Amino acid sequence: MYGKIHFLNTGHSDCIILESGGKIAMIDAAEDTEYPADKPHLNLPGYEKEVLGYLFSHFADENGRVNIEFVLGTHAHSDHIGGFDTVINHPMISVKKAYLKPYHAKDIFIMERMRWDNQEVYDQMLEAVKNNGVELVESFDLLETELGDFKIKFYNGSYKKHRRKFGENINSVVTLVTLGEKRAVLAGDLNYKAGDEFRLAREIGRVDLLKVGHHGYAGSTSGYWVKSLMPKYAVVCNKGSAVYPDVKLKLKKISRSEIIATADCNGAAAEFFPDKINIIKNIMGG
């Protein structure tokens, strides 16, 4: 039994690839270079080139094609799903299935709707999915599936309207990945503003690896969450210097986690065996 989780170096955005049994899946696809004309402040560094380069250099078949079992867009923020239209539309990439919850702008607080391009990146990913005949799954809470030797379970995978309007992070999907006795939680941008960390911590329990929520920023990674999960490894898709001091303190003092910042080590991978996990750094080379 063997599996590998690749955490790409895409700055302070997420792109994660699951690999097991000769199959791969993608969770988020990093920030993109596109932005609406009326929002020039979103002219941010994109990582389409790096993501495509990694896919083709590591996973292309004998015909030069990349075959992806499924993609998951954790939530409608450009630093998570911005690059998916590029991946899905690529003529040498085949995607079988896409997990993507509906996005409803009316339920997001107004400042985020005005400032960010949630609707645009959601529409771009959805259009790419439909134009390429990819099977779309929009409700998948507690759904369990497999990828090679990995057993996978999704949490927060169905659209839910809240009484109070929050930012889109509140809707982030969380993924539990299990191989043998080893478990990893990929928290997307989950935060604790509506009690989801408390609720899911009780359901998930202890894990060996945590992909830290919201790049280690404030508003995520509560003490209860860390104490419940107690991860040996804490992977942050960001620079270590950008991680909120309180988040670092919890991970170091409560769970004594080894913090791995993907932007500092040029990407990292976790090799999963039934009874151990090995961490590999500098997976992007150079």
Backbone as numpy.savetxt, mean C-alpha at the origin, in Angstrom:
# Nx Ny Nz CAx CAy CAz Cx Cy Cz
7.73 -23.58 1.30 6.89 -22.39 1.30 7.77 -21.14 1.30
7.39 -20.20 0.43 8.22 -19.01 0.29 7.40 -17.87 -0.29
7.67 -16.67 0.19 7.05 -15.48 -0.36 7.93 -14.28 -0.11
7.68 -13.22 -0.84 8.50 -12.03 -0.72 7.64 -10.79 -0.89
7.82 -9.83 -0.02 7.13 -8.55 -0.14 8.17 -7.49 -0.47
7.99 -6.83 -1.60 8.91 -5.80 -2.07 8.32 -4.42 -1.73
9.07 -3.63 -1.00 8.67 -2.26 -0.68 9.58 -1.34 -1.49
9.05 -0.79 -2.56 9.89 -0.01 -3.46 10.25 1.34 -2.86
11.37 1.87 -3.29 11.75 3.23 -2.91 11.07 4.20 -3.86
9.95 4.73 -3.42 9.22 5.72 -4.21 8.99 6.97 -3.35
10.07 7.40 -2.70 9.99 8.60 -1.86 9.03 8.41 -0.71
8.11 9.38 -0.55 7.11 9.25 0.50 5.76 8.84 -0.09
5.82 7.84 -1.00 4.60 7.24 -1.54 4.75 5.73 -1.49
3.64 5.01 -1.66 3.63 3.56 -1.50 3.59 2.83 -2.83
4.45 1.83 -2.98 4.33 0.83 -4.03 4.88 -0.47 -3.47
4.00 -1.45 -3.31 4.35 -2.72 -2.68 4.00 -3.85 -3.63
4.91 -4.79 -3.79 4.68 -5.93 -4.67 4.77 -7.21 -3.85
3.74 -8.04 -3.95 3.74 -9.36 -3.32 4.17 -10.38 -4.36
5.03 -11.30 -3.95 5.54 -12.31 -4.86 5.57 -13.67 -4.17
4.95 -14.66 -4.78 5.00 -16.02 -4.24 4.53 -17.01 -5.30
5.19 -18.14 -5.37 4.77 -19.19 -6.29 4.78 -18.77 -7.74
5.70 -17.88 -8.11 5.78 -17.43 -9.48 4.71 -16.43 -9.87
3.96 -15.93 -8.91 2.90 -14.96 -9.17 3.17 -13.67 -8.40
2.65 -12.56 -8.92 2.81 -11.28 -8.24 1.49 -10.53 -8.15
1.42 -9.63 -7.19 0.30 -8.71 -7.03 0.87 -7.37 -6.58
0.15 -6.30 -6.84 0.61 -4.96 -6.47 -0.37 -4.30 -5.52
0.17 -3.72 -4.48 -0.62 -2.89 -3.57 -0.10 -1.46 -3.71
-0.90 -0.63 -4.34 -0.57 0.75 -4.66 0.55 0.82 -5.70
0.66 2.00 -6.33 1.59 2.14 -7.46 2.34 3.47 -7.42
2.40 4.10 -6.27 3.22 5.30 -6.04 2.66 6.56 -6.70
3.30 7.67 -6.37 2.92 8.99 -6.89 3.15 9.03 -8.40
2.30 9.84 -9.09 2.46 10.01 -10.53 2.91 11.43 -10.86
3.25 11.63 -12.12 3.73 12.95 -12.55 2.60 13.84 -13.03
1.42 13.29 -13.22 0.28 14.07 -13.71 -0.37 14.85 -12.58
-0.95 15.98 -12.94 -1.69 16.76 -11.95 -2.66 17.68 -12.69
-3.77 18.02 -12.06 -4.75 18.90 -12.72 -4.16 20.29 -12.96
-4.54 20.90 -14.06 -4.01 22.22 -14.42 -4.31 23.28 -13.38
-5.43 23.11 -12.67 -5.80 24.11 -11.68 -5.18 23.84 -10.31
-4.29 22.86 -10.24 -3.63 22.52 -8.97 -2.13 22.36 -9.19
-1.45 23.46 -9.54 -0.01 23.38 -9.83 0.82 22.96 -8.62
0.28 23.11 -7.42 1.02 22.68 -6.22 1.18 21.16 -6.18
0.45 20.44 -7.03 0.57 18.98 -7.08 1.57 18.52 -8.14
2.39 19.44 -8.61 3.47 19.08 -9.53 4.58 18.42 -8.71
4.37 17.16 -8.39 5.25 16.41 -7.49 6.08 15.39 -8.27
7.21 14.98 -7.72 7.98 13.92 -8.40 7.16 12.64 -8.52
7.07 12.13 -9.73 6.36 10.87 -9.95 7.34 9.72 -10.10
6.83 8.50 -9.98 7.70 7.33 -9.97 7.27 6.28 -10.98
6.56 6.69 -12.02 6.13 5.72 -13.03 7.31 4.97 -13.63
8.38 5.68 -13.96 9.56 5.07 -14.58 10.19 4.04 -13.66
10.31 4.37 -12.39 10.94 3.45 -11.44 10.07 2.21 -11.22
8.77 2.40 -11.14 7.86 1.27 -10.91 7.88 0.34 -12.12
7.75 0.89 -13.32 7.78 0.06 -14.52 9.13 -0.64 -14.67
10.20 0.08 -14.39 11.52 -0.52 -14.50 11.68 -1.71 -13.57
11.17 -1.59 -12.35 11.27 -2.69 -11.38 10.44 -3.88 -11.83
9.23 -3.61 -12.31 8.37 -4.70 -12.76 9.02 -5.49 -13.89
9.55 -4.79 -14.89 10.11 -5.48 -16.05 11.45 -6.14 -15.75
12.24 -5.54 -14.88 13.55 -6.14 -14.58 13.44 -7.34 -13.66
12.36 -7.43 -12.89 12.24 -8.52 -11.92 11.19 -9.58 -12.29
10.18 -9.20 -13.07 9.03 -10.10 -13.20 8.59 -10.38 -14.64
9.32 -9.89 -15.63 8.93 -10.16 -17.01 9.11 -11.64 -17.35
8.18 -12.20 -18.15 8.29 -13.59 -18.56 9.19 -13.70 -19.79
9.23 -14.89 -20.39 10.12 -15.13 -21.52 9.76 -14.29 -22.75
8.55 -13.77 -22.76 8.11 -12.92 -23.86 8.20 -11.44 -23.53
8.78 -11.14 -22.37 8.92 -9.74 -21.97 7.69 -9.14 -21.35
6.68 -9.96 -21.06 5.43 -9.47 -20.48 5.45 -9.63 -18.96
4.74 -8.75 -18.29 4.54 -8.84 -16.84 3.08 -9.18 -16.59
2.85 -10.24 -15.84 1.50 -10.70 -15.54 1.22 -10.51 -14.05
0.20 -9.72 -13.76 -0.13 -9.37 -12.37 -1.47 -10.00 -12.01
-1.49 -10.78 -10.95 -2.73 -11.45 -10.54 -3.79 -10.46 -10.10
-3.39 -9.51 -9.26 -4.33 -8.46 -8.87 -3.59 -7.20 -8.47
-4.28 -6.10 -8.59 -3.80 -4.84 -8.04 -4.81 -4.38 -7.00
-4.31 -3.70 -5.98 -5.16 -3.12 -4.94 -4.83 -1.65 -4.80
-5.82 -0.81 -4.98 -5.69 0.60 -4.66 -6.23 0.83 -3.27
-5.35 1.11 -2.33 -5.82 1.19 -0.93 -6.79 2.33 -0.70
-6.58 3.46 -1.37 -7.49 4.60 -1.23 -7.12 5.64 -2.29
-8.01 6.59 -2.50 -7.89 7.52 -3.62 -7.01 8.72 -3.32
-5.74 8.46 -3.09 -4.73 9.50 -2.98 -3.66 9.24 -4.03
-3.14 10.30 -4.63 -2.21 10.14 -5.73 -0.91 9.47 -5.32
-0.51 9.60 -4.05 0.74 8.96 -3.63 0.56 7.46 -3.38
-0.63 6.96 -3.67 -0.89 5.53 -3.57 -1.38 4.94 -4.89
-2.32 5.59 -5.55 -2.85 5.01 -6.79 -2.52 5.83 -8.04
-1.76 6.91 -7.89 -1.47 7.78 -9.02 -0.84 7.06 -10.20
0.01 6.07 -9.93 0.73 5.39 -11.00 0.00 4.21 -11.62
-1.18 3.87 -11.10 -1.84 2.66 -11.58 -2.32 2.77 -13.03
-2.74 3.95 -13.48 -3.19 4.04 -14.87 -2.03 3.72 -15.82
-0.82 4.15 -15.47 0.35 3.85 -16.29 0.63 2.35 -16.32
0.55 1.70 -15.17 0.80 0.26 -15.10 -0.25 -0.52 -15.87
-1.51 -0.25 -15.61 -2.60 -1.03 -16.20 -2.70 -0.81 -17.71
-2.41 0.41 -18.15 -2.51 0.72 -19.58 -1.31 0.25 -20.40
-0.25 -0.19 -19.74 0.96 -0.57 -20.48 0.67 -1.80 -21.35
1.04 -1.75 -22.63 0.71 -2.86 -23.54 1.40 -4.17 -23.21
2.47 -4.12 -22.41 3.19 -5.35 -22.06 2.91 -5.80 -20.62
1.88 -5.25 -20.03 1.48 -5.65 -18.68 0.03 -6.14 -18.72
-0.21 -7.28 -18.11 -1.56 -7.85 -18.01 -1.97 -7.92 -16.55
-3.12 -7.35 -16.24 -3.67 -7.38 -14.88 -4.98 -8.16 -14.91
-5.11 -9.16 -14.06 -6.32 -9.97 -14.04 -7.46 -9.32 -13.26
-7.14 -8.76 -12.10 -8.20 -8.29 -11.20 -7.75 -7.02 -10.50
-8.71 -6.13 -10.23 -8.42 -4.90 -9.50 -9.39 -4.75 -8.34
-8.83 -4.56 -7.15 -9.63 -4.24 -5.97 -9.57 -2.73 -5.76
-10.72 -2.09 -5.86 -10.78 -0.63 -5.74 -12.14 -0.22 -5.21
-12.18 0.29 -4.01 -13.44 0.77 -3.43 -13.92 2.02 -4.16
-15.23 2.24 -4.20 -15.73 3.49 -4.78 -15.25 4.70 -3.99
-15.04 5.80 -4.70 -14.69 7.07 -4.07 -15.86 8.02 -4.20
-16.30 8.59 -3.08 -17.41 9.54 -3.08 -16.91 10.86 -2.49
-16.66 11.81 -3.37 -16.08 13.09 -2.95 -16.95 13.82 -1.94
-18.25 13.65 -2.04 -19.16 14.37 -1.15 -18.96 13.99 0.31
-18.34 12.85 0.57 -18.12 12.40 1.94 -16.75 12.75 2.48
-15.96 13.47 1.71 -14.62 13.90 2.12 -14.67 15.39 2.47
-13.96 15.79 3.52 -14.07 17.18 3.96 -13.54 18.14 2.89
-14.11 19.32 2.86 -13.99 20.22 1.71 -12.57 20.67 1.42
-11.74 20.89 2.44 -10.38 21.37 2.19 -9.57 20.34 1.39
-9.76 19.06 1.69 -9.05 18.04 0.93 -9.57 17.97 -0.51
-10.86 18.09 -0.68 -11.43 18.06 -2.04 -10.90 19.21 -2.88
-10.71 20.36 -2.24 -10.23 21.53 -2.98 -8.74 21.43 -3.32
-7.98 20.83 -2.42 -6.53 20.88 -2.54 -5.93 19.67 -3.28
-6.53 18.51 -3.14 -5.95 17.30 -3.69 -6.69 16.81 -4.91
-6.11 15.86 -5.61 -6.69 15.35 -6.86 -7.24 13.94 -6.70
-7.92 13.69 -5.58 -8.48 12.37 -5.31 -9.37 11.88 -6.46
-10.29 12.74 -6.89 -11.24 12.33 -7.92 -10.52 11.99 -9.22
-9.54 12.80 -9.58 -8.83 12.60 -10.84 -8.08 11.26 -10.87
-7.33 10.96 -9.80 -6.55 9.71 -9.82 -7.47 8.50 -9.72
-8.56 8.64 -8.98 -9.54 7.53 -8.91 -10.14 7.27 -10.29
-10.56 8.34 -10.95 -11.16 8.20 -12.28 -10.17 7.60 -13.28
-8.91 8.02 -13.20 -7.90 7.50 -14.13 -7.68 6.00 -13.92
-7.59 5.58 -12.66 -7.41 4.15 -12.40 -8.63 3.37 -12.84
-9.82 3.86 -12.52 -11.05 3.17 -12.88 -11.19 3.05 -14.40
-10.87 4.10 -15.12 -10.94 4.07 -16.57 -9.96 3.06 -17.16
-8.74 3.01 -16.60 -7.75 2.05 -17.07 -8.22 0.62 -16.84
-8.81 0.38 -15.69 -9.35 -0.95 -15.37 -10.41 -1.35 -16.39
-11.35 -0.47 -16.66 -12.45 -0.79 -17.57 -11.97 -0.91 -19.01
-11.06 -0.04 -19.43 -10.59 -0.06 -20.81 -9.75 -1.29 -21.14
-9.17 -1.91 -20.12 -8.31 -3.06 -20.35 -8.95 -4.39 -19.95
-10.24 -4.37 -19.70 -10.96 -5.59 -19.40 -10.55 -6.27 -18.11
-10.07 -5.48 -17.16 -9.66 -6.02 -15.86 -10.90 -6.22 -14.99
-10.99 -7.37 -14.35 -12.11 -7.62 -13.44 -12.06 -6.65 -12.27
-13.16 -5.94 -12.03 -13.20 -4.94 -10.97 -13.99 -5.48 -9.78
-13.38 -5.38 -8.59 -14.04 -5.76 -7.35 -14.10 -4.52 -6.47
-15.29 -4.05 -6.15 -15.46 -2.80 -5.41 -15.86 -3.00 -3.96
-16.22 -4.22 -3.57 -16.56 -4.51 -2.17 -15.88 -5.81 -1.79
-14.94 -5.76 -0.84 -14.14 -6.94 -0.54 -13.71 -6.97 0.93
-14.49 -6.39 1.81 -14.15 -6.40 3.23 -14.15 -7.82 3.76
-13.07 -8.20 4.43 -12.86 -9.51 5.03 -12.71 -10.61 3.99
-12.56 -10.25 2.73 -12.35 -11.24 1.70 -10.97 -11.89 1.88
-10.92 -13.20 1.69 -9.67 -13.95 1.80 -9.32 -14.54 0.45
-8.07 -14.45 0.08 -7.60 -14.98 -1.18 -6.19 -15.51 -1.00
-5.59 -16.03 -2.06 -4.24 -16.58 -1.98 -3.42 -16.09 -3.16
-2.13 -16.01 -2.95 -1.16 -15.72 -4.00 0.02 -16.64 -3.75
0.14 -17.72 -4.53 1.18 -18.70 -4.24 1.00 -19.25 -2.84
2.05 -19.11 -2.02 1.99 -19.59 -0.64 1.44 -18.54 0.33
1.22 -17.35 -0.14 0.67 -16.30 0.71 -0.85 -16.47 0.86
-1.31 -16.33 2.09 -2.73 -16.19 2.36 -2.98 -14.71 2.66
-4.00 -14.16 2.04 -4.23 -12.71 2.08 -5.65 -12.43 2.54
-5.78 -11.43 3.42 -7.11 -11.03 3.89 -7.18 -9.50 3.90
-8.28 -8.97 3.39 -8.46 -7.53 3.32 -9.40 -7.05 4.43
-9.03 -5.94 5.03 -9.87 -5.27 6.03 -10.21 -3.87 5.54
-11.35 -3.37 5.98 -11.81 -2.03 5.58 -11.99 -1.97 4.06
-12.44 -3.07 3.50 -12.51 -3.20 2.05 -13.84 -2.90 1.42
-14.75 -2.30 2.14 -16.04 -1.90 1.57 -16.32 -0.45 1.91
-17.00 0.23 1.00 -17.30 1.64 1.23 -18.20 1.80 2.45
-17.84 2.77 3.29 -18.62 3.04 4.51 -18.72 4.55 4.68
-19.92 5.03 4.85 -20.13 6.45 5.06 -20.06 6.76 6.56
-19.33 7.81 6.91 -19.19 8.21 8.31 -20.09 9.42 8.59
-20.51 9.53 9.81 -21.36 10.67 10.17 -20.62 11.98 9.99
-19.36 11.96 10.35 -18.52 13.14 10.23 -17.64 13.01 8.99
-17.33 14.10 8.31 -16.50 14.06 7.13 -15.02 14.09 7.51
-14.29 13.10 7.00 -12.86 12.99 7.22 -12.14 13.10 5.89
-10.80 12.99 5.93 -10.03 12.86 4.71 -10.09 11.44 4.18
-9.59 11.22 2.98 -9.67 9.92 2.33 -8.87 8.84 3.04
-7.90 9.20 3.87 -7.14 8.18 4.60 -8.01 7.28 5.44
-9.13 7.80 5.89 -10.04 7.03 6.74 -10.56 5.79 6.00
-10.52 5.84 4.66 -11.05 4.74 3.85 -9.98 3.74 3.43
-8.76 3.89 3.92 -7.67 3.04 3.46 -7.88 1.56 3.78
-7.64 0.74 2.79 -7.70 -0.72 2.96 -6.45 -1.19 3.70
-6.61 -2.18 4.55 -5.51 -2.82 5.27 -5.41 -4.26 4.80
-4.21 -4.74 4.57 -4.00 -6.09 4.03 -3.18 -6.92 5.00
-3.70 -8.09 5.36 -2.99 -9.05 6.19 -2.43 -10.14 5.29
-1.12 -10.35 5.37 -0.44 -11.36 4.56 0.17 -12.40 5.49
-0.12 -13.68 5.25 0.34 -14.75 6.12 1.04 -15.84 5.32
2.16 -16.32 5.84 2.84 -17.49 5.29 3.33 -18.32 6.46
2.79 -19.52 6.61 3.15 -20.35 7.77 2.79 -19.64 9.05
3.78 -19.48 9.93 3.55 -18.81 11.20 3.79 -17.31 11.13
4.24 -16.80 10.00 4.64 -15.40 9.89 3.53 -14.55 9.26
3.36 -13.35 9.85 2.26 -12.49 9.44 2.75 -11.05 9.25
2.20 -10.40 8.25 2.51 -9.00 7.98 1.22 -8.23 7.78
1.18 -7.01 8.30 0.06 -6.11 8.06 0.56 -4.92 7.26
-0.10 -4.67 6.14 0.22 -3.53 5.28 -0.91 -2.53 5.48
-0.61 -1.44 6.22 -1.66 -0.58 6.76 -2.09 0.54 5.83
-1.51 0.64 4.63 -1.90 1.74 3.76 -1.72 3.08 4.46
-2.77 3.89 4.45 -2.76 5.15 5.19 -3.78 5.16 6.32
-4.06 3.97 6.86 -5.04 3.88 7.95 -4.69 4.85 9.07
-5.70 5.50 9.61 -5.48 6.36 10.78 -6.46 6.00 11.89
-6.35 6.70 13.01 -7.18 6.35 14.16 -8.31 7.34 14.40
-8.62 8.18 13.42 -9.59 9.25 13.64 -11.03 8.76 13.79
-11.34 7.59 13.26 -12.69 7.05 13.41 -12.69 5.73 14.17
-11.57 5.45 14.86 -11.49 4.25 15.68 -11.10 2.99 14.94
-10.67 3.12 13.67 -10.38 1.91 12.90 -9.15 1.16 13.39
-8.12 1.88 13.85 -6.96 1.18 14.38 -7.35 0.34 15.60
-8.17 0.89 16.46 -8.60 0.16 17.66 -9.40 -1.08 17.25
-10.34 -0.89 16.33 -11.18 -2.00 15.88 -10.36 -3.10 15.22
-9.49 -2.73 14.30 -8.73 -3.73 13.55 -7.63 -4.36 14.38
-7.08 -3.63 15.33 -6.04 -4.20 16.19 -6.59 -5.41 16.94
-7.82 -5.31 17.40 -8.43 -6.43 18.13 -8.69 -7.62 17.20
-9.00 -7.34 15.94 -9.28 -8.42 14.99 -7.99 -9.10 14.50
-6.94 -8.33 14.32 -5.72 -8.84 13.70 -4.78 -9.49 14.72
-4.53 -8.81 15.82 -3.61 -9.35 16.82 -2.16 -9.22 16.40
-1.32 -10.05 16.95 0.13 -9.91 16.77 0.58 -10.26 15.35
1.58 -9.50 14.91 2.17 -9.73 13.59 3.68 -9.65 13.71
4.36 -10.04 12.66 5.82 -9.98 12.64 6.33 -8.73 11.93
5.54 -8.22 10.99 5.94 -7.05 10.22 4.76 -6.13 10.03
5.02 -4.84 10.18 4.01 -3.81 9.96 4.52 -2.82 8.92
3.75 -2.64 7.84 4.00 -1.50 6.95 3.28 -0.35 7.61
4.02 0.58 8.16 3.48 1.64 9.01 2.50 2.51 8.22
1.37 2.83 8.85 0.35 3.62 8.20 0.77 5.06 7.95
0.32 5.61 6.83 0.47 7.03 6.47 1.91 7.51 6.57
2.84 6.67 6.13 4.24 7.07 5.99 4.88 7.52 7.31
4.27 7.10 8.42 4.81 7.47 9.72 4.42 8.86 10.19
3.44 9.48 9.56 3.03 10.82 9.94 2.07 10.78 11.13
1.83 11.95 11.71 0.91 12.07 12.83 -0.50 11.67 12.42
-1.27 11.13 13.35 -2.65 10.74 13.09 -2.83 9.25 12.88
-1.71 8.55 12.71 -1.72 7.09 12.56 -0.75 6.49 13.57
-0.84 5.15 13.71 0.07 4.39 14.58 -0.12 4.78 16.05
-1.31 4.52 16.54 -1.61 4.77 17.95 -0.86 3.78 18.83
-0.75 4.12 20.11 -0.11 3.22 21.06 -0.83 1.89 21.15
-2.14 1.91 21.10 -2.93 0.67 21.18 -2.65 -0.22 19.97
-2.57 0.39 18.81 -2.27 -0.33 17.57 -0.92 -1.03 17.68
0.11 -0.31 18.10 1.45 -0.88 18.21 1.50 -1.96 19.28
0.88 -1.72 20.42 0.89 -2.69 21.52 0.16 -3.97 21.15
-0.88 -3.86 20.33 -1.64 -5.04 19.91 -0.89 -5.84 18.86
-0.21 -5.15 17.92 0.46 -5.84 16.83 1.87 -6.29 17.19
2.60 -5.48 17.95 3.95 -5.79 18.41 4.86 -6.31 17.29
5.01 -5.56 16.21 5.82 -6.04 15.08 7.31 -6.03 15.37
8.01 -7.05 14.91 9.47 -7.06 15.01 10.07 -6.07 14.01
9.45 -5.98 12.83 9.91 -5.07 11.78 8.81 -4.05 11.48
9.22 -2.79 11.31 8.30 -1.73 10.95 8.84 -1.04 9.71
8.19 -1.26 8.57 8.63 -0.68 7.30 7.86 0.62 7.07
8.60 1.69 6.81 8.00 3.00 6.55 8.34 3.41 5.13
7.33 3.68 4.33 7.56 4.16 2.96 7.79 5.66 3.00
9.02 6.02 3.35 9.37 7.42 3.58 10.84 7.49 3.97
11.33 8.70 4.19 12.62 8.88 4.84 12.44 8.74 6.34
13.43 8.20 6.99 13.35 8.06 8.44 13.24 9.39 9.14
13.89 10.42 8.59 13.86 11.75 9.21 12.50 12.39 9.13
11.62 11.91 8.24 10.28 12.48 8.08 9.25 11.81 8.97
9.63 10.71 9.61 8.69 10.00 10.47 8.44 10.82 11.73
7.19 10.95 12.10 6.80 11.75 13.26 7.47 11.19 14.52
8.07 12.05 15.35 8.81 11.56 16.53 7.99 10.66 17.44
6.70 10.95 17.59 5.86 10.13 18.45 5.68 8.73 17.89
5.61 8.62 16.57 5.50 7.31 15.93 6.77 6.50 16.15
7.92 7.13 15.97 9.19 6.45 16.23 9.28 5.97 17.67
8.87 6.83 18.59 8.95 6.49 20.00 8.11 5.26 20.32
6.90 5.21 19.81 6.02 4.05 20.06 6.63 2.77 19.51
7.15 2.84 18.30 7.70 1.64 17.67 8.97 1.17 18.38
9.74 2.10 18.91 10.98 1.74 19.59 10.74 1.31 21.03
9.85 2.00 21.73 9.66 1.74 23.16 8.64 0.64 23.44
7.55 0.62 22.67 6.49 -0.35 22.95 6.81 -1.71 22.33
7.09 -1.73 21.02 7.29 -3.01 20.33 8.76 -3.32 20.05
9.65 -2.32 20.31 11.08 -2.49 20.04 11.32 -2.94 18.59
10.57 -2.35 17.69 10.65 -2.71 16.28 11.92 -2.18 15.64
12.42 -2.93 14.68 13.46 -2.41 13.80 12.76 -1.59 12.72
13.06 -0.29 12.65 12.40 0.59 11.70 13.22 0.62 10.41
12.55 0.33 9.31 13.19 0.29 8.00 12.54 1.34 7.12
13.26 2.40 6.79 12.75 3.48 5.96 13.16 3.24 4.52
12.20 3.03 3.64 12.51 2.61 2.27 13.30 3.66 1.49
13.06 4.94 1.77 13.78 5.99 1.04 15.23 6.11 1.48
15.55 5.61 2.67 16.92 5.65 3.16 17.75 4.46 2.69
17.10 3.33 2.49 17.84 2.11 2.11 17.57 1.70 0.67
16.99 2.62 -0.11 16.71 2.38 -1.54 15.83 1.16 -1.76
14.77 1.09 -0.97 13.83 -0.01 -1.08 14.26 -1.20 -0.25
13.27 -1.98 0.19 13.56 -3.15 1.01 12.59 -4.26 0.66
13.01 -5.49 0.92 12.14 -6.64 0.71 12.17 -7.52 1.95
11.03 -8.14 2.21 10.93 -9.09 3.32 10.70 -10.47 2.73
11.66 -11.36 2.93 11.53 -12.75 2.49 10.82 -13.54 3.59
9.74 -14.21 3.21 8.95 -14.96 4.17 9.19 -16.46 4.00
9.56 -17.09 5.10 9.62 -18.53 5.22 8.62 -18.91 6.30
8.26 -20.19 6.43 7.25 -20.55 7.42 7.58 -20.14 8.85
8.89 -20.07 9.16 9.28 -19.80 10.54 10.20 -18.60 10.72
10.44 -17.83 9.66 11.32 -16.67 9.80 11.09 -15.68 8.67
11.58 -14.46 8.89 11.56 -13.41 7.88 12.96 -12.85 7.74
13.44 -12.71 6.53 14.72 -12.06 6.25 14.46 -10.72 5.59
15.17 -9.70 6.00 15.04 -8.37 5.42 16.21 -8.12 4.48
15.91 -7.68 3.26 16.91 -7.33 2.26 16.77 -5.85 1.94
17.87 -5.13 1.95 17.83 -3.70 1.65 18.47 -3.41 0.30
18.27 -2.19 -0.18 18.81 -1.73 -1.46 18.34 -2.61 -2.63
17.06 -2.90 -2.67 16.52 -3.76 -3.73 16.44 -3.04 -5.07
16.53 -1.70 -5.05 16.46 -0.94 -6.30 17.81 -0.82 -6.99
18.88 -1.31 -6.32 20.21 -1.34 -6.91 20.88 0.02 -6.94
22.11 0.07 -7.50 22.83 1.33 -7.61 23.68 1.61 -6.39
